[in-house]
Amino acid sequence: MNHAQLRSFYAVAREGGFTAAARAFNLTQPTISGQVKALEETYGVRLFERRGRRVETTPLGEELLDLARRIFDLEDQARDMLAAARDLGHGSLRVGADGPYHVIPALAAFNQRYPGLNVSLKVGNSEEVLRDLLDYACDVAVLANLQEDPRLFALPFRRDALMIFVANGHPLARQTSVGLKELDGQPMVMREVGSATRRIFEDALHRSGVEAGVVMEMDGREAVREAVAAGLGLGVVSEAEYVADNRLKALGLDGAELLMTEYVVCLAERRKLRIVSAFFEIAGRLAQFRQGPNT
């Protein structure tokens, strides 16, 4: 099989279009298009459905994408292995995280220890970050409340309690803490579905028989903070991620210790890669926990 054709197919499938693929892989669009066309014609198959400027993989294209992803990930591993032979003087590490607050100290320490490495960070909610890890789109992830999965290797990193915050003009702002029952019927500004913070909080409300109303759903903590400051409802966040703001009042939760555990995670099959294990070594020194890694 022609390697360049397979690489072009992978680029289009990953980026969702020929123009985006050409830009991401620093090639011309005619080159990308020609390689994909040649691959399809060689085997007499259709790998993409064209829908305007975007394309979607056919069922056969999806199967080939899974194989291509593994092939190119093995190439990346080979490059990492060779870079490791030079004491991690070169190479790259892709990190995914469900927020910047926990991962930045680890990234800073990693950069100080290995200044020659290129490190990139992508932030999303817990579901998005886990999906990227399983799809080989990142090498290491920092995310909350991980479920046991034999495909993963995880290090407990830190644990923080959830808290409520309200606008200063809200009636609850006169209190220092609030019970879950007091939240019954209260308007809430929540993170998007897929957020570990939201999942933990809604599970606790359900167990307590509390019906808080989600009046607005926001993509990201910063948007939630601004909506709460504007008086649109109550917000919930972990104590480690709360940013002091003179427009807001932080409230503890009475009688309900809702804890969020953050983990440093990688695919179990990649845990011995030198660049991945180096990040775990740094994270292990910074971790609040000392229980040791788990799989």
URZIQUI-V342582 format. One record per residue. N is the residue number from 0. RES is the residue in three letters. PSI is psi as a letter, one per 20 degrees, with the letter a starting at -180 (* if undefined). OMEGA is omega in degrees with one decimal (NA if undefined). Layout:
BEGIN
((N RES PSI OMEGA) (N RES PSI OMEGA))
END
This chain:
BEGIN
((0 MET q 179.4) (1 ASN o -176.0) (2 HIS g -178.9) (3 ALA h 178.1) (4 GLN g 178.8) (5 LEU g 178.0) (6 ARG h 178.5) (7 SER g 175.8) (8 PHE g -179.3) (9 TYR g -179.7) (10 ALA g -179.1) (11 VAL g -179.7) (12 ALA g -178.0) (13 ARG h -175.3) (14 GLU i 176.5) (15 GLY j 179.4) (16 GLY r -176.9) (17 PHE h -179.4) (18 THR g 179.7) (19 ALA h 179.6) (20 ALA g 179.3) (21 ALA g -179.8) (22 ARG g -176.4) (23 ALA h -175.6) (24 PHE j 174.9) (25 ASN l 176.4) (26 LEU r 175.6) (27 THR q 179.7) (28 GLN g 177.2) (29 PRO h 178.5) (30 THR g 179.1) (31 ILE g -177.9) (32 SER g -179.5) (33 GLY h 179.3) (34 GLN g -179.8) (35 VAL g 178.8) (36 LYS g 179.7) (37 ALA h 178.9) (38 LEU g 179.6) (39 GLU g -177.5) (40 GLU h 179.6) (41 THR g -176.0) (42 TYR i 178.4) (43 GLY l -176.9) (44 VAL r 172.9) (45 ARG p -175.9) (46 LEU i -178.3) (47 PHE q 166.4) (48 GLU p -179.5) (49 ARG p 178.2) (50 ARG n -176.5) (51 GLY c -179.6) (52 ARG i -179.6) (53 ARG q 176.4) (54 VAL q 176.1) (55 GLU q 179.5) (56 THR q 171.6) (57 THR r 175.7) (58 PRO g 177.0) (59 LEU h 177.5) (60 GLY h 178.0) (61 GLU g 178.8) (62 GLU g 179.1) (63 LEU h 178.7) (64 LEU g 179.4) (65 ASP g 178.1) (66 LEU g -178.9) (67 ALA h 179.7) (68 ARG g -180.0) (69 ARG h 178.9) (70 ILE g -176.7) (71 PHE h 173.9) (72 ASP h 176.6) (73 LEU h 174.9) (74 GLU g 178.6) (75 ASP g 179.1) (76 GLN h 178.5) (77 ALA g 177.6) (78 ARG g 179.0) (79 ASP g -179.5) (80 MET g 179.4) (81 LEU h 177.6) (82 ALA h 179.9) (83 ALA h 178.9) (84 ALA i 176.9) (85 ARG k 177.3) (86 ASP l 176.6) (87 LEU k 175.7) (88 GLY h 179.5) (89 HIS r 178.2) (90 GLY a -179.4) (91 SER q 178.0) (92 LEU p 178.3) (93 ARG p -176.4) (94 VAL p 172.3) (95 GLY q -178.3) (96 ALA q 177.9) (97 ASP j 175.1) (98 GLY q -175.8) (99 PRO i -167.7) (100 TYR g -177.0) (101 HIS h -169.9) (102 VAL h -174.4) (103 ILE g 177.9) (104 PRO h 178.5) (105 ALA h 178.2) (106 LEU h 179.4) (107 ALA g 179.6) (108 ALA h 179.2) (109 PHE g 179.6) (110 ASN h 179.1) (111 GLN h -179.0) (112 ARG h -176.7) (113 TYR m -173.9) (114 PRO i -178.9) (115 GLY i -177.6) (116 LEU q 175.7) (117 ASN p -178.4) (118 VAL p 175.3) (119 SER q -178.5) (120 LEU p 173.6) (121 LYS p -176.9) (122 VAL p 175.8) (123 GLY a 176.0) (124 ASN r -172.6) (125 SER g -179.8) (126 GLU g -179.4) (127 GLU g -178.0) (128 VAL g 179.1) (129 LEU g 178.3) (130 ARG g 177.6) (131 ASP g -179.6) (132 LEU g -178.9) (133 LEU h 179.2) (134 ASP j 179.7) (135 TYR k 178.3) (136 ALA i 170.8) (137 CYS q -176.2) (138 ASP h -178.5) (139 VAL q 178.5) (140 ALA q 171.6) (141 VAL o -175.0) (142 LEU r -170.0) (143 ALA q 170.3) (144 ASN l -178.5) (145 LEU p 173.9) (146 GLN q -179.4) (147 GLU p -176.5) (148 ASP p -176.9) (149 PRO i 179.1) (150 ARG i -170.4) (151 LEU q 170.6) (152 PHE p -170.9) (153 ALA q 175.1) (154 LEU o 174.1) (155 PRO p -170.4) (156 PHE g 177.2) (157 ARG r -179.9) (158 ARG p -178.7) (159 ASP q 178.1) (160 ALA q 172.6) (161 LEU q 179.0) (162 MET r 177.2) (163 ILE q 170.4) (164 PHE q -174.6) (165 VAL r 173.4) (166 ALA q -177.7) (167 ASN h -178.5) (168 GLY i -178.7) (169 HIS q 178.7) (170 PRO h -179.7) (171 LEU i -178.6) (172 ALA i 177.3) (173 ARG i -178.3) (174 GLN r 174.9) (175 THR i 178.6) (176 SER r -177.1) (177 VAL q 175.6) (178 GLY q -179.1) (179 LEU h -178.5) (180 LYS h 178.9) (181 GLU i -179.4) (182 LEU i -179.5) (183 ASP p 179.5) (184 GLY i -178.3) (185 GLN p 174.7) (186 PRO p -177.9) (187 MET q 169.6) (188 VAL o -170.6) (189 MET q 170.5) (190 ARG r 179.0) (191 GLU q 173.9) (192 VAL p -174.7) (193 GLY i 177.5) (194 SER p 177.8) (195 ALA h 178.0) (196 THR g -179.2) (197 ARG g -177.9) (198 ARG g 179.9) (199 ILE g -177.2) (200 PHE g -178.9) (201 GLU h 175.4) (202 ASP g 179.5) (203 ALA g 177.2) (204 LEU g -179.3) (205 HIS g 179.4) (206 ARG h -178.6) (207 SER i -179.6) (208 GLY k -177.1) (209 VAL p 179.4) (210 GLU n 173.9) (211 ALA q -176.9) (212 GLY p 174.6) (213 VAL o -177.9) (214 VAL i -179.1) (215 MET q 178.6) (216 GLU p -174.1) (217 MET q 177.7) (218 ASP n 177.3) (219 GLY q -176.8) (220 ARG h -176.4) (221 GLU g 179.1) (222 ALA h 177.2) (223 VAL g -179.5) (224 ARG g -178.8) (225 GLU h 179.2) (226 ALA g 177.9) (227 VAL g 178.7) (228 ALA h 179.1) (229 ALA i 175.9) (230 GLY j -176.6) (231 LEU i 179.7) (232 GLY a 178.3) (233 LEU q 176.2) (234 GLY r 176.9) (235 VAL p -176.7) (236 VAL r 174.3) (237 SER q -177.9) (238 GLU h -178.1) (239 ALA h -175.0) (240 GLU i -179.9) (241 TYR p 178.7) (242 VAL p -179.5) (243 ALA p -174.9) (244 ASP p -176.1) (245 ASN i 175.5) (246 ARG i -170.1) (247 LEU q 174.1) (248 LYS p 178.7) (249 ALA p -178.8) (250 LEU p 172.5) (251 GLY r 178.1) (252 LEU o -179.9) (253 ASP p 171.1) (254 GLY j -178.9) (255 ALA n 179.4) (256 GLU n -179.4) (257 LEU o -173.6) (258 LEU q 175.8) (259 MET p 178.7) (260 THR p 176.9) (261 GLU p -179.8) (262 TYR q 165.1) (263 VAL p -168.2) (264 VAL q 169.1) (265 CYS r 172.2) (266 LEU p -177.4) (267 ALA h -178.5) (268 GLU i -175.6) (269 ARG j -172.8) (270 ARG h -177.6) (271 LYS i 173.3) (272 LEU p -172.7) (273 ARG g -176.3) (274 ILE h 178.1) (275 VAL g -179.8) (276 SER h 177.5) (277 ALA h 177.9) (278 PHE h 177.8) (279 PHE h 177.6) (280 GLU g 178.0) (281 ILE g -178.7) (282 ALA h 179.5) (283 GLY h 179.4) (284 ARG h -178.5) (285 LEU i -173.3) (286 ALA q 172.7) (287 GLN h -176.0) (288 PHE q 172.5) (289 ARG k -178.7) (290 GLN i -176.6) (291 GLY r -178.5) (292 PRO r 174.0) (293 ASN r 177.9) (294 THR * NA))
END
